Amino acid sequence: MLRSRSEPPPTARTSGLPACQCQMHTQQYRPPLVILPSILPRVKPGSMVYPCLEKIPQPPYDCGKTQNNWEKSSPVLFSKWGYPGVRLLDAFRGKFEGIDDRDSFPLGANFSGISIRIHLPGYPSSTYVGEHLKWLASRGGKDKVNSRARSMQVSTKNYKAKAEPVAKSKLAQEVAKRVLWHIEDLMNNSDLFPFDDRVEGKWRLGEGFMRFENMTITALEHVTKGSWSPVIHIDKVL
């Protein structure tokens, strides 16, 4: 019987399904490969096709020579019901049930705000896209820019609760928003930011390719003094 990922697994990691052969890893975090129950309902009943996660490669962020003196924090890890990863769509919609340690404060009181850096393969980085759209708007090109003025900055203080640190579940939701906004900026302005055809076509955004609905976040990595980059994976059906 197919089981929704919103339900806890009957046993921890013993589904009896064949192991995936794709590799999922980050620089500091190497979670085990798992079958994600949340994807199974989309698989045609009776078919021997099993999905797993494939990491979306992002080039290392170059912080330049101006930020040599900063202490790198441990990555924030996201998991649900003991399985690595949280669906970005669930986080965006505020479906926090099952997120491990969802009420913890992973960033503590060390940050008042952070900037989210995203660089999907074949496309310019979120930093470049944001700055370019702002520049066009300032030059009177608002009619040519299909984008709202949305920031990649995330407040890590919950000022509705006496400025306590933001909880992991809320942090996942805020990161999911920024990933969606970046994807929308790229797709709504494809004439400005076309996909690089020299890059493998499976990383293209759009119907039949990568979509926000098929993305999972497994970690948030500290890449500069005030910047963090989400480690994102895409469904891979074998």
C-alpha positions in Angstrom: 0.0 0.0 0.0 1.3 3.4 -0.9 2.0 5.6 2.1 1.9 9.4 2.2 5.0 11.1 3.5 2.8 13.0 5.9 2.4 9.7 7.8 5.3 8.3 9.9 6.9 5.2 8.3 6.0 1.9 9.9 9.6 1.1 10.5 12.7 3.3 10.2 14.3 2.9 6.7 13.2 -0.7 6.1 10.8 -0.3 3.2 12.2 -3.4 1.3 12.4 -1.4 -1.9 15.5 -1.6 -4.1 18.2 0.8 -3.2 18.7 3.8 -5.5 22.0 4.1 -7.4 22.1 7.9 -7.7 24.4 9.8 -5.4 23.3 12.4 -2.9 25.8 14.4 -1.1 27.0 17.9 0.0 30.4 19.1 1.0 29.9 18.5 4.7 26.8 16.3 4.9 26.4 12.8 3.3 23.0 11.5 4.1 22.0 7.9 3.1 20.1 7.4 -0.1 16.4 6.7 0.7 13.2 6.1 -1.2 10.9 9.0 -0.5 7.3 7.9 0.2 6.0 11.3 -0.7 6.8 10.6 -4.4 5.4 7.1 -4.6 1.8 8.1 -5.2 2.9 9.7 -8.5 4.3 6.4 -9.7 1.9 4.3 -11.8 0.7 1.4 -9.8 2.3 -1.9 -10.7 5.3 -0.3 -12.4 8.8 -1.1 -11.2 9.9 2.5 -11.1 11.3 3.9 -7.9 12.3 7.5 -7.2 15.1 8.9 -5.2 16.9 12.3 -4.9 19.5 13.7 -7.1 21.5 16.8 -5.9 21.2 19.9 -8.1 24.8 21.0 -8.6 25.6 24.6 -7.6 29.0 26.1 -8.1 30.8 27.2 -4.9 30.0 30.7 -3.9 33.0 33.1 -4.4 33.0 35.5 -1.5 36.1 37.3 -2.8 39.0 38.6 -0.7 36.9 40.9 1.4 35.5 38.2 3.7 38.5 36.1 4.8 37.9 36.6 8.5 34.6 34.8 9.3 33.7 31.7 11.2 31.8 29.1 9.2 28.8 27.6 11.0 27.6 24.0 10.7 25.0 23.4 8.1 21.3 23.4 9.1 20.0 19.9 8.2 16.4 19.3 7.2 14.6 16.0 7.5 11.0 14.7 7.9 9.9 11.5 9.8 13.6 10.6 9.9 14.1 10.8 6.1 16.6 13.4 4.8 14.9 16.3 3.2 11.8 18.4 3.3 9.7 19.1 0.2 10.0 22.8 -0.7 6.3 22.9 -1.7 5.3 21.6 1.7 7.6 24.1 3.5 6.2 26.9 1.3 2.6 26.0 2.2 3.4 25.8 5.9 2.9 22.0 6.1 5.4 21.4 9.0 4.0 18.2 10.4 6.8 15.6 10.6 9.7 18.0 10.2 12.3 16.8 12.7 13.2 19.4 15.4 10.8 21.8 13.7 10.6 24.0 16.8 14.4 24.2 17.4 16.5 27.3 16.7 19.3 26.1 14.4 20.8 29.6 13.9 20.5 30.6 17.5 21.1 34.2 18.3 24.2 34.5 16.1 22.4 36.1 13.1 19.8 38.9 12.9 19.3 38.2 9.2 20.8 36.2 6.4 21.0 36.4 2.6 20.0 33.3 0.6 22.3 32.5 -2.4 21.0 30.3 -5.2 22.8 29.3 -8.4 21.0 26.7 -10.5 23.0 25.1 -13.3 22.6 26.8 -16.7 21.3 30.0 -15.2 22.8 33.1 -13.5 22.9 33.3 -9.7 20.1 34.9 -7.7 22.5 37.7 -6.8 23.1 38.6 -10.4 19.4 38.2 -11.3 18.3 40.4 -8.5 20.8 43.2 -9.2 20.1 43.1 -12.9 16.4 43.4 -12.5 16.8 46.3 -10.0 19.2 48.0 -12.5 16.7 47.7 -15.3 13.9 49.0 -13.2 16.0 52.0 -12.2 16.7 52.7 -15.8 13.0 53.0 -16.6 12.7 49.4 -17.8 9.9 48.4 -15.5 7.7 47.5 -18.4 10.3 45.1 -19.6 10.9 43.4 -16.3 8.4 40.8 -15.1 9.3 40.7 -11.5 8.3 42.1 -8.1 10.9 43.7 -5.8 11.5 40.8 -3.6 14.4 40.4 -1.3 16.6 37.3 -0.7 17.1 38.6 2.8 15.6 36.4 5.6 15.1 37.7 9.1 16.2 35.1 11.6 14.4 36.8 14.5 10.7 36.1 15.3 9.7 39.6 16.5 6.2 38.4 17.2 7.6 36.2 19.9 9.8 38.7 21.8 12.6 38.6 19.1 13.4 34.9 19.8 15.4 33.1 17.0 13.4 31.8 14.1 12.4 28.1 14.3 13.6 25.6 11.8 10.2 25.1 10.3 9.8 28.8 9.7 13.4 29.0 8.3 12.5 26.2 5.8 9.4 28.2 4.7 11.3 31.4 4.2 14.0 29.6 2.2 11.4 27.9 0.1 9.9 31.3 -0.7 13.2 32.6 -2.0 13.8 29.5 -4.1 10.3 29.9 -5.7 10.9 33.7 -6.3 14.2 33.0 -8.0 12.7 30.4 -10.2 9.8 32.7 -11.1 12.3 35.5 -12.0 14.2 33.2 -14.3 11.1 31.8 -16.0 9.2 35.1 -16.3 12.3 36.8 -17.8 13.6 34.0 -20.0 14.6 36.5 -22.6 17.0 38.2 -20.1 18.2 35.0 -18.5 18.1 32.1 -21.1 19.2 28.6 -20.2 22.8 27.9 -21.2 22.5 25.2 -23.8 26.1 24.0 -23.0 24.7 22.7 -19.7 23.0 19.3 -19.6 19.3 19.8 -20.6 17.9 18.0 -17.5 18.7 21.1 -15.4 16.4 23.3 -17.5 13.4 24.8 -15.6 9.9 24.3 -16.9 7.3 21.6 -17.7 8.9 18.3 -18.3 12.1 19.5 -16.6 13.0 20.9 -13.2 10.0 22.3 -11.3 9.7 23.8 -7.8 7.1 21.1 -7.0 9.7 18.4 -7.4 12.4 20.0 -5.3 13.5 19.0 -1.8 15.8 20.9 0.6 18.2 18.7 2.6 20.5 21.4 4.1 21.3 25.1 4.3 25.0 25.8 4.1 27.0 28.8 5.4 28.9 30.2 2.4 29.9 33.7 3.5 29.7 35.8 6.7 26.0 36.6 6.2 25.0 34.3 3.4 23.6 30.8 3.2 23.0 28.5 0.3 20.3 25.8 0.2 21.3 22.3 -0.8 18.5 21.3 -3.2 17.6 17.9 -4.7 15.3 17.0 -7.5 13.2 13.8 -7.8 14.9 11.2 -9.9 12.9 8.2 -11.0 14.8 5.1 -11.9 
